[in-house]
Every structure is written in structure tokens, then in C-alpha cells.
Amino acid sequence: MGDFNVNLHADNKEITEFEDIMFSAGFFPVISTYTHEKPGCKQTCIDNIFTNDISESIASGTISDRISHHLPIFHVFNSLDVKNHTTPVKKKKVPTATLR
């Protein structure tokens, strides 16, 4: 999809219309916490990931990081049959304390 920069925590007509369009197309957001924080500004949820298969979702969220005002976001889904996968899967341990 695209990078919409729509604050899903805002309560207004434009957000409701955006969500209605996404829901009617079968897409649902997997990030529910704030993703953008800037000193002196209200926290917002402007970075998101949408999926059309919630049943395959395992985990999603943000990672605490001070590189940018935008927190890194992630979504883990079960769509890979590792037993039949011929390419090695790369893994990286992420400290649990950094996940929200």
C-alpha cells in the first residue's frame, strides 16, 4: 500500500471516512499504539500497517528507539512454511523491553 500519514487516533470525519474505506476493502490496521512523538506535540498514530488477513497476524507494535520522532513499527505474520523454505531465515534478537 502506501504511506498515508493519517493519525488513526484522531476523532474526525476524515479519519472515519478513511477507516470506512479501508475496512470496506477488507484491510485492518495492526498498530494501535502511538507511532510518532515529538516534544511539545501530542502523540499520534500516523505510521501503520494494514492487513487483509488478521487470522495470520502473530504480533505487531512499535520499537522504542530515539533515532527519529517516528517509532519503528513491525508486524509478524504466519505465512511462511519454514520446513519447506530453502533459503535460510535470518533472525535478530530484539530486547523485550524495547517492544510496546
C-alpha positions as CSV (number, residue, x, y, z in Angstrom):
1,M,0.0,0.0,0.0
2,G,1.2,3.5,0.7
3,D,2.4,5.8,3.4
4,F,-0.8,7.6,4.4
5,N,0.4,9.7,7.4
6,V,-3.2,9.6,8.7
7,N,-3.5,9.9,12.5
8,L,-5.7,6.9,13.4
9,H,-6.1,8.2,16.9
10,A,-7.8,11.4,15.7
11,D,-11.6,11.6,16.0
12,N,-12.9,13.4,13.0
13,K,-14.8,12.9,9.8
14,E,-11.8,12.4,7.6
15,I,-10.4,9.6,9.7
16,T,-13.7,7.9,9.9
17,E,-14.1,8.1,6.1
18,F,-10.5,6.7,5.7
19,E,-11.2,3.9,8.1
20,D,-14.5,3.1,6.4
21,I,-12.8,2.9,3.0
22,M,-10.0,0.6,4.4
23,F,-12.5,-1.6,6.3
24,S,-14.8,-1.9,3.3
25,A,-11.9,-3.1,1.2
26,G,-11.1,-5.7,3.8
27,F,-8.0,-4.0,5.3
28,F,-7.4,-3.6,9.0
29,P,-4.7,-1.7,10.9
30,V,-2.4,-3.8,13.1
31,I,-0.8,-0.9,15.0
32,S,-2.9,0.5,17.9
33,T,-0.4,2.5,19.9
34,Y,1.2,5.8,19.1
35,T,3.9,5.8,16.5
36,H,5.0,9.5,16.5
37,E,6.2,11.5,19.4
38,K,7.7,14.9,19.3
39,P,8.5,17.2,22.3
40,G,5.7,19.7,22.7
41,C,3.3,17.8,20.4
42,K,0.5,15.3,21.0
43,Q,1.5,11.7,20.4
44,T,-0.1,10.3,17.2
45,C,-0.6,7.1,15.3
46,I,0.4,8.2,11.8
47,D,2.5,5.2,10.8
48,N,0.6,1.9,10.3
49,I,0.5,-1.4,8.7
50,F,-2.7,-2.7,7.2
51,T,-3.5,-6.4,6.5
52,N,-6.4,-8.2,4.9
53,D,-5.7,-11.4,6.9
54,I,-5.9,-10.8,10.6
55,S,-6.0,-14.6,11.2
56,E,-2.4,-14.8,10.2
57,S,-1.2,-12.0,12.5
58,I,1.1,-13.1,15.3
59,A,2.4,-9.8,16.8
60,S,2.7,-6.2,15.9
61,G,3.7,-3.0,17.6
62,T,6.4,-0.3,17.9
63,I,10.0,-0.5,19.0
64,S,11.3,2.2,21.4
65,D,14.1,4.0,19.6
66,R,15.3,7.6,19.7
67,I,16.6,7.8,16.1
68,S,13.6,9.7,14.9
69,H,10.3,11.1,16.1
70,H,8.8,8.2,14.3
71,L,9.0,4.9,16.2
72,P,9.9,1.8,14.1
73,I,6.8,-0.4,13.5
74,F,6.6,-4.1,12.9
75,H,4.2,-6.9,12.1
76,V,4.8,-10.6,12.3
77,F,2.5,-12.9,10.4
78,N,2.4,-16.6,9.8
79,S,2.6,-17.1,6.1
80,L,5.9,-18.9,5.7
81,D,6.2,-22.7,6.0
82,V,9.7,-22.8,7.4
83,K,10.0,-26.6,7.0
84,N,9.8,-26.2,3.2
85,H,11.7,-23.0,2.9
86,T,15.0,-23.4,1.1
87,T,16.6,-20.0,1.9
88,P,17.9,-19.5,5.4
89,V,15.7,-17.3,7.5
90,K,17.6,-14.5,9.2
91,K,16.7,-13.8,12.8
92,K,17.7,-11.0,15.2
93,K,17.0,-10.9,18.9
94,V,15.3,-7.7,20.0
95,P,15.3,-6.9,23.7
96,T,11.7,-7.3,25.0
97,A,12.0,-4.0,26.9
98,T,12.1,-2.1,23.6
99,L,8.8,-3.5,22.3
100,R,5.4,-1.9,23.1
